[in-house]
Amino acid sequence: MAITICAHRGASAYAPENTLEAFELAVQQGAHGVELDVHLTRDKEILVAHDERIDRVSDGIGAISDLTLTEIKRHLFNREHPEYEGARAPTLREVYELLKPTGLYVNVELKNSVKAYPGLEEKCLALAADMGMEDRVVYSSFRHQSMVRMKELSSKAVCGLLYACVMVRPWEYAAALHMDALHPLYTELSFTPDECQQAHEKGVQVNVWTVNDERNMRMVIEAGADMMITNFPDRAVDAPAGDTFSGDPHQRLIVAWNVVWHTGQLTVIVPIFLGSRSDVLQLGHVR
């Protein structure tokens, strides 16, 4: 089964996350889709950005919900990749305008698990309909009630449940809520090797995040995941299945969690031990 490669906030390893530049690069690198995050501005525009505040990635400060779109557009969003001198935060409409001719899928994550953003579900559905993108959008959220609301508004909306824990029989939970997909942190597949099989039997897809190491890319491919969300779409496109693990099966994937709070955002450090080597991946701001 072929896996869908979805560029996490665009090709965010190489370009400013959640910008048109990052999405354009994802297209060039061969991604099948992009993942992005949405909030509502003070004047109720759908803005593409990850954090509730613009401080981390831009030259401005403030909460998105306290700023108008015009105010946000004054700022550069290239703090992590200053070589992109003109990068700014786009609206979801601007992203759809860019990607519609490409045929790529769009995973729209509603960032409404901290700020409620009443009406965000309705606005996202209306925009997709207006832009003719209904068949190419997958919605997801850590706030599962939001995905239930999406299904109430449109039974045709494709919805996935985001989470970062190892759930017990998550395929049953998803099926009971009439969801289309699970969106677990990729490490879950090492603890529940038959998850994809079980989910597929329930008619539920498994779309994993955020897979950046090539060995882990091969692991999720072999496990049968439907979508791989990654900061490195170029690596994922070239990642073949096979030769995922060797040696002691107890060394396949040992995960230790160190959770710290940093400026009000949740940062997760995941030490991953594969065979004789150890890679440390900072996921950061995983909500």
N, C-alpha and C positions, 0 to 999 in steps of 0.2 A: 504494500500500500504506500503510495506516495504521500509525503508529508507536506503540509503547507508551511512555507517560511514567512513569518510575519515580523517585520522590522519594528523593534520596540522603541516607541517614540521616534520612529524613523531610523535611519542608520546612525544611531545616537553615539556610537563609539567614535565616529569620525566627524560629525557635524552637530550643531546645537540642537539638543533634543526638542521635539515637538515644534519644529520650524519647517517652513516649506523647503528650505535647503536640505534638511535631513530626509524629508520625504522624497524629494527629487533624487537624492543619492541612493535611497533604497530602491527606487525604480531602476537606476543604472546598475546596481549590484545584483539585480535579478530576483528581488523579493517578490513573493506572490501577493503580499498584502502588507499593510502597516497597522501598528497599534498606536493609539493616541488617547489622551485624557482630556475631558471637557469639564468646564465650570461655567457659571453664569456671572457676567460682569454686573456692575451696579445698574446699568441700563438694559440688562436682560439679554445681552448678546452671548452666543455660545462661543467661549474662548477655548482654544487648544493650549493647555498647559498642565503640568503635573501637580505642582504644589498649590496649596490654597493661597500662598503668597508668591510674589514675583521676585523676592529678594535673592534667592539662590542662583537664579539663572540669568538675571538681567541687571542693568545698571540703575534700576529703580527699587523702591520699597513699597510695601503695602499689600493688603489682602485684595484678591481679585474682586470679591463681592463688594468692596468699598470703592472700586475704581471704575470709571467708564471705559468703554472701548477706546475712545479717543485718547484718554489719559494713558492707557497701557501702550497704545501704538507709538507714543512718543519715545519709548524706551527700547534700547537694543537688548536682544535676548541671546547674546553671544558670549556670555561670561566664561563658559567652559571651553569655547572654541573661538577665541577672539579673531582668528584669521577670517571668519565669516563676518565681515564688517557691517553688513546691512541686515542681519537676521533679526526678525521681529516675531512676536507671537501672532499666529494667524487665527482667524475664526474658523469654525468647522466648515462653513460655506466655502471659504477660500481653499481649504484642503480638498473638498469635494470637487471644486472647479479644476484644481490641479490634477487630481487623480482619475477623474471620470474618464478621460480619453485613454488611460492606460489599461483599464480592465482590472486593476488591483482591488482586492478586498480591503475593507477598513474595519478594524476592531475598535469600537468606540467605548472606552471605559468611562463611565459616569463617576466623577469624583464627589460623590454625595454621601460618603460615610462619615465625614466630619461636619461639613456644611450641608444642610438639607437641600438647598436649591429647589424649592417647590416649583413644579412645572417643567423641570429639566427633561423629564421623560417625554412629555408632550411636544416640547420644542424640538427635540432630536428626531422624533418620528415624523413630525411635520416637515422638517428640513430634508430628510431623506426622501420623502415622497415628492417634495417640490423639485428636488434635484435629480429624480429618477435613479436614486441609489439604493432603493429598498432591498433589492436582491443581492447587494454587495456589502451589506453592513452586518456585523456581529456586535451586539451590545454586551457589556459585562460590568460588574460592580462588586465591590466587597459588601455593599449593602444589599443583601439578597431580596429584601422587601421591594427595592427599586426594580429588580428584574421581574418580580411577580406583577408589579404595577405595569411594566412594559407589556407583559403578556395579556393583562386585562385590557389594555388600550388597543393592542394589535396582536392577535393570535399568530400572525405570520412573522412577527419580529423574532429574529434569531437571538437568543439570550443565553449567557453563560454566567456561572457562579464563580467568582474569584475567592480564593482563600489561601492561607499560608500555613495551615496546620495539616497534620495527617489525619484525615477524617475516617470514621468507621462507615464502610459501605456508602460512600458518597454518591454512587450511581443510583442507589435507591432514593436518596434524598432529592437528587436532581429530577428523577423521573416523577416523584410524588408532586413536585412543584411544576411539572410540565416544562422543564427547562430543556434546552437543546444541547448544552455543553457544560462540562466542568472546566474550570480554569485554575488548576492547582499549581503551587510552586513545584518545579520539575522533580525535586527530590522525593516527592510522594511516590513516584513510580518505582523507586528502589525499595521502598518499604512495602508496597502493594503491587507486586510484579504483574498480577492479573487484572489490574484496574481497567486497562483499556478494553480487554476482552469482556469484562463484566459490564462496563459502561455501554459498549457497542451492542451487547445483547439487549440492553434497555433502550436502544435508540439514542444514546447520549454520546456526544463526542468528547474527547479529552484534548484540551488545548493548554499546553504547559508554558510556564514563564519562569525566570528569564534565563535562557540557556546560552552561555557564552563560551564555555570550554568545549573543544572539539570532541573529547571523549564522552562528555555528557550529552552532546548532540547525538552521537551514535547510540548512546544508551536509550534516549527517548524514542529514537527511530525504531530500534529493535523492540521496544516495549509496545509499539503500536500507536503512539500518539498521533492525533490528527493534525495538530498545529504546533509549531515550535516558535515561540516568541523570543527574539534575540536582539542584542545590540549590534551583532555582527552578521547581517544577512549574507555577506559574501562568504564567510566561513560556512554557514549553514547550508548554502546552496551546494557547496563542494563536499559536504560531510557524508561519506558513505557509511552504510551500516556494516557491522562486523568488527571483530577484535575490540570489543568494548571493554572487557575486563579479563584479567588473568590472575593466576595465583589463588591464594586463600579466598574463598567466597566471602569470608567475614570481612575482607578488606575491600570488597566491591565499592561500597560507598558508606563511609562513616561520617556522620554529620554532627557537629557540635554547634549549638546556637549561643551566640553572645549578643544579647540585645541591650542597646544603650539608647538613651534619649539625647538628641542633639538639636538644640534650638527648636524644640517642640515637634520634631519629626522623628519617626521611628527608623533607626538604622539597624540593619542586621548584618553581622559578619558571619560568613559560613565557611569554616575550614573543611575542605573536601579532600579526603585521602584516597588516592587511586593507585593501588599497587605500592610502589616504593616511593612515590613522590607526593607532595602535598601542595595543592593550589589553594590560595585564599582569595575568595571572591567577595568583594564588598558590593552587595546589592544596593543598599542605600535607599531610603525613602520608598519602601516597598508597598506602601498602601496603594 
